[in-house]
């Protein structure tokens, strides 16, 4: 089954904070794990996703 280009998940995978589609606080990694800016800075500290070891970038709006 083919995956859609980008899945806009509605909340942070760590703290479950809601992240609206136009949120500038949402970060996405290589495997499309979603984290808020606070958790991205706090749980990884080195810009590495704790789920898949991908790098974080701001999620496109």
N, CA, C and O atoms as a GROMACS GRO file, in nm:
protein
  244
    1UNK      N    1   0.085  -0.119   0.000
    1UNK     CA    2   0.000   0.000   0.000
    1UNK      C    3   0.088   0.124   0.000
    1UNK      O    4   0.183   0.133   0.078
    2UNK      N    5   0.058   0.218  -0.085
    2UNK     CA    6   0.136   0.340  -0.096
    2UNK      C    7   0.095   0.441   0.010
    2UNK      O    8  -0.024   0.460   0.035
    3UNK      N    9   0.192   0.504   0.072
    3UNK     CA   10   0.168   0.604   0.176
    3UNK      C   11   0.149   0.742   0.114
    3UNK      O   12   0.214   0.774   0.014
    4UNK      N   13   0.060   0.823   0.171
    4UNK     CA   14   0.041   0.960   0.123
    4UNK      C   15   0.168   1.040   0.142
    4UNK      O   16   0.254   1.003   0.222
    5UNK      N   17   0.182   1.147   0.068
    5UNK     CA   18   0.304   1.227   0.070
    5UNK      C   19   0.340   1.278   0.209
    5UNK      O   20   0.455   1.268   0.250
    6UNK      N   21   0.245   1.333   0.282
    6UNK     CA   22   0.273   1.386   0.415
    6UNK      C   23   0.148   1.371   0.500
    6UNK      O   24   0.042   1.423   0.466
    7UNK      N   25   0.163   1.300   0.610
    7UNK     CA   26   0.050   1.280   0.700
    7UNK      C   27   0.057   1.384   0.811
    7UNK      O   28   0.149   1.384   0.892
    8UNK      N   29  -0.040   1.474   0.814
    8UNK     CA   30  -0.043   1.578   0.916
    8UNK      C   31  -0.112   1.525   1.042
    8UNK      O   32  -0.233   1.539   1.059
    9UNK      N   33  -0.033   1.464   1.126
    9UNK     CA   34  -0.088   1.413   1.252
    9UNK      C   35  -0.123   1.530   1.341
    9UNK      O   36  -0.054   1.632   1.339
   10UNK      N   37  -0.229   1.518   1.420
   10UNK     CA   38  -0.282   1.634   1.492
   10UNK      C   39  -0.215   1.667   1.626
   10UNK      O   40  -0.246   1.770   1.685
   11UNK      N   41  -0.125   1.581   1.675
   11UNK     CA   42  -0.069   1.610   1.808
   11UNK      C   43   0.074   1.557   1.822
   11UNK      O   44   0.119   1.472   1.745
   12UNK      N   45   0.142   1.609   1.923
   12UNK     CA   46   0.278   1.568   1.955
   12UNK      C   47   0.277   1.424   2.003
   12UNK      O   48   0.192   1.386   2.084
   13UNK      N   49   0.370   1.345   1.955
   13UNK     CA   50   0.376   1.204   1.993
   13UNK      C   51   0.428   1.183   2.134
   13UNK      O   52   0.417   1.073   2.188
   14UNK      N   53   0.484   1.288   2.195
   14UNK     CA   54   0.537   1.273   2.331
   14UNK      C   55   0.440   1.328   2.437
   14UNK      O   56   0.401   1.257   2.529
   15UNK      N   57   0.400   1.455   2.423
   15UNK     CA   58   0.316   1.518   2.525
   15UNK      C   59   0.169   1.529   2.483
   15UNK      O   60   0.085   1.570   2.563
   16UNK      N   61   0.139   1.494   2.359
   16UNK     CA   62   0.002   1.495   2.304
   16UNK      C   63  -0.057   1.635   2.286
   16UNK      O   64  -0.178   1.650   2.274
   17UNK      N   65   0.029   1.737   2.285
   17UNK     CA   66  -0.017   1.874   2.259
   17UNK      C   67  -0.076   1.881   2.118
   17UNK      O   68  -0.018   1.827   2.024
   18UNK      N   69  -0.190   1.947   2.104
   18UNK     CA   70  -0.252   1.962   1.973
   18UNK      C   71  -0.167   2.054   1.884
   18UNK      O   72  -0.123   2.160   1.928
   19UNK      N   73  -0.145   2.011   1.761
   19UNK     CA   74  -0.067   2.088   1.664
   19UNK      C   75  -0.152   2.105   1.539
   19UNK      O   76  -0.164   2.014   1.457
   20UNK      N   77  -0.211   2.222   1.525
   20UNK     CA   78  -0.297   2.250   1.411
   20UNK      C   79  -0.216   2.244   1.281
   20UNK      O   80  -0.094   2.260   1.285
   21UNK      N   81  -0.280   2.223   1.168
   21UNK     CA   82  -0.208   2.214   1.041
   21UNK      C   83  -0.120   2.334   1.009
   21UNK      O   84  -0.019   2.320   0.940
   22UNK      N   85  -0.156   2.454   1.059
   22UNK     CA   86  -0.076   2.573   1.032
   22UNK      C   87   0.018   2.610   1.147
   22UNK      O   88   0.072   2.720   1.150
   23UNK      N   89   0.039   2.517   1.240
   23UNK     CA   90   0.125   2.543   1.355
   23UNK      C   91   0.271   2.557   1.314
   23UNK      O   92   0.324   2.475   1.240
   24UNK      N   93   0.335   2.663   1.363
   24UNK     CA   94   0.478   2.680   1.338
   24UNK      C   95   0.561   2.613   1.448
   24UNK      O   96   0.683   2.623   1.448
   25UNK      N   97   0.494   2.546   1.540
   25UNK     CA   98   0.560   2.478   1.650
   25UNK      C   99   0.581   2.329   1.622
   25UNK      O  100   0.652   2.262   1.697
   26UNK      N  101   0.522   2.278   1.516
   26UNK     CA  102   0.531   2.136   1.485
   26UNK      C  103   0.661   2.102   1.413
   26UNK      O  104   0.700   2.170   1.318
   27UNK      N  105   0.727   1.996   1.458
   27UNK     CA  106   0.848   1.946   1.395
   27UNK      C  107   0.822   1.805   1.344
   27UNK      O  108   0.749   1.728   1.407
   28UNK      N  109   0.881   1.772   1.231
   28UNK     CA  110   0.861   1.642   1.170
   28UNK      C  111   0.999   1.583   1.140
   28UNK      O  112   1.094   1.655   1.108
   29UNK      N  113   1.009   1.451   1.152
   29UNK     CA  114   1.137   1.387   1.124
   29UNK      C  115   1.131   1.313   0.991
   29UNK      O  116   1.030   1.318   0.920
   30UNK      N  117   1.236   1.246   0.958
   30UNK     CA  118   1.249   1.173   0.832
   30UNK      C  119   1.136   1.073   0.811
   30UNK      O  120   1.088   1.057   0.698
   31UNK      N  121   1.092   1.007   0.917
   31UNK     CA  122   0.987   0.906   0.907
   31UNK      C  123   0.849   0.960   0.944
   31UNK      O  124   0.757   0.882   0.972
   32UNK      N  125   0.834   1.092   0.945
   32UNK     CA  126   0.709   1.163   0.971
   32UNK      C  127   0.658   1.151   1.115
   32UNK      O  128   0.538   1.159   1.139
   33UNK      N  129   0.750   1.130   1.210
   33UNK     CA  130   0.713   1.139   1.351
   33UNK      C  131   0.691   1.288   1.380
   33UNK      O  132   0.766   1.372   1.330
   34UNK      N  133   0.591   1.321   1.461
   34UNK     CA  134   0.556   1.460   1.488
   34UNK      C  135   0.579   1.491   1.637
   34UNK      O  136   0.534   1.418   1.725
   35UNK      N  137   0.649   1.602   1.663
   35UNK     CA  138   0.674   1.647   1.799
   35UNK      C  139   0.658   1.798   1.803
   35UNK      O  140   0.683   1.866   1.704
   36UNK      N  141   0.618   1.851   1.918
   36UNK     CA  142   0.612   1.996   1.935
   36UNK      C  143   0.754   2.047   1.959
   36UNK      O  144   0.845   1.969   1.987
   37UNK      N  145   0.772   2.177   1.948
   37UNK     CA  146   0.905   2.237   1.964
   37UNK      C  147   0.963   2.209   2.102
   37UNK      O  148   1.083   2.183   2.115
   38UNK      N  149   0.881   2.214   2.206
   38UNK     CA  150   0.928   2.190   2.342
   38UNK      C  151   0.982   2.049   2.356
   38UNK      O  152   1.090   2.030   2.413
   39UNK      N  153   0.910   1.951   2.307
   39UNK     CA  154   0.955   1.812   2.318
   39UNK      C  155   1.074   1.784   2.226
   39UNK      O  156   1.162   1.706   2.262
   40UNK      N  157   1.077   1.846   2.110
   40UNK     CA  158   1.190   1.828   2.019
   40UNK      C  159   1.319   1.874   2.088
   40UNK      O  160   1.421   1.807   2.079
   41UNK      N  161   1.313   1.988   2.156
   41UNK     CA  162   1.431   2.040   2.226
   41UNK      C  163   1.460   1.962   2.354
   41UNK      O  164   1.576   1.940   2.388
   42UNK      N  165   1.354   1.920   2.423
   42UNK     CA  166   1.372   1.858   2.554
   42UNK      C  167   1.407   1.710   2.552
   42UNK      O  168   1.494   1.668   2.628
   43UNK      N  169   1.343   1.630   2.469
   43UNK     CA  170   1.366   1.487   2.476
   43UNK      C  171   1.485   1.440   2.393
   43UNK      O  172   1.548   1.340   2.425
   44UNK      N  173   1.514   1.512   2.286
   44UNK     CA  174   1.628   1.468   2.205
   44UNK      C  175   1.750   1.555   2.230
   44UNK      O  176   1.861   1.505   2.246
   45UNK      N  177   1.728   1.686   2.234
   45UNK     CA  178   1.838   1.778   2.260
   45UNK      C  179   1.938   1.791   2.146
   45UNK      O  180   2.006   1.893   2.135
   46UNK      N  181   1.948   1.689   2.063
   46UNK     CA  182   2.045   1.693   1.954
   46UNK      C  183   1.978   1.681   1.818
   46UNK      O  184   2.042   1.643   1.720
   47UNK      N  185   1.849   1.715   1.812
   47UNK     CA  186   1.772   1.716   1.687
   47UNK      C  187   1.759   1.578   1.623
   47UNK      O  188   1.748   1.566   1.501
   48UNK      N  189   1.759   1.474   1.706
   48UNK     CA  190   1.744   1.337   1.658
   48UNK      C  191   1.614   1.280   1.716
   48UNK      O  192   1.591   1.287   1.836
   49UNK      N  193   1.531   1.222   1.630
   49UNK     CA  194   1.404   1.165   1.673
   49UNK      C  195   1.428   1.042   1.762
   49UNK      O  196   1.506   0.954   1.725
   50UNK      N  197   1.363   1.036   1.878
   50UNK     CA  198   1.380   0.920   1.967
   50UNK      C  199   1.312   0.793   1.913
   50UNK      O  200   1.343   0.683   1.959
   51UNK      N  201   1.222   0.808   1.818
   51UNK     CA  202   1.153   0.691   1.762
   51UNK      C  203   1.234   0.622   1.652
   51UNK      O  204   1.247   0.500   1.652
   52UNK      N  205   1.289   0.702   1.560
   52UNK     CA  206   1.350   0.642   1.441
   52UNK      C  207   1.492   0.693   1.412
   52UNK      O  208   1.554   0.649   1.315
   53UNK      N  209   1.542   0.784   1.492
   53UNK     CA  210   1.674   0.845   1.477
   53UNK      C  211   1.686   0.935   1.354
   53UNK      O  212   1.797   0.964   1.308
   54UNK      N  213   1.573   0.978   1.299
   54UNK     CA  214   1.573   1.073   1.188
   54UNK      C  215   1.596   1.214   1.239
   54UNK      O  216   1.583   1.240   1.359
   55UNK      N  217   1.631   1.304   1.151
   55UNK     CA  218   1.653   1.443   1.187
   55UNK      C  219   1.523   1.523   1.180
   55UNK      O  220   1.439   1.497   1.094
   56UNK      N  221   1.507   1.619   1.270
   56UNK     CA  222   1.386   1.704   1.274
   56UNK      C  223   1.402   1.828   1.187
   56UNK      O  224   1.511   1.884   1.175
   57UNK      N  225   1.291   1.868   1.128
   57UNK     CA  226   1.277   1.997   1.059
   57UNK      C  227   1.140   2.052   1.094
   57UNK      O  228   1.054   1.978   1.143
   58UNK      N  229   1.118   2.180   1.070
   58UNK     CA  230   0.985   2.236   1.091
   58UNK      C  231   0.889   2.170   0.993
   58UNK      O  232   0.922   2.152   0.876
   59UNK      N  233   0.770   2.134   1.041
   59UNK     CA  234   0.672   2.072   0.953
   59UNK      C  235   0.619   2.177   0.856
   59UNK      O  236   0.584   2.288   0.898
   60UNK      N  237   0.613   2.146   0.727
   60UNK     CA  238   0.560   2.244   0.630
   60UNK      C  239   0.415   2.280   0.663
   60UNK      O  240   0.339   2.197   0.712
   61UNK      N  241   0.379   2.402   0.634
   61UNK     CA  242   0.241   2.448   0.657
   61UNK      C  243   0.161   2.421   0.532
   61UNK      O  244   0.041   2.451   0.528
   0.00000   0.00000   0.00000
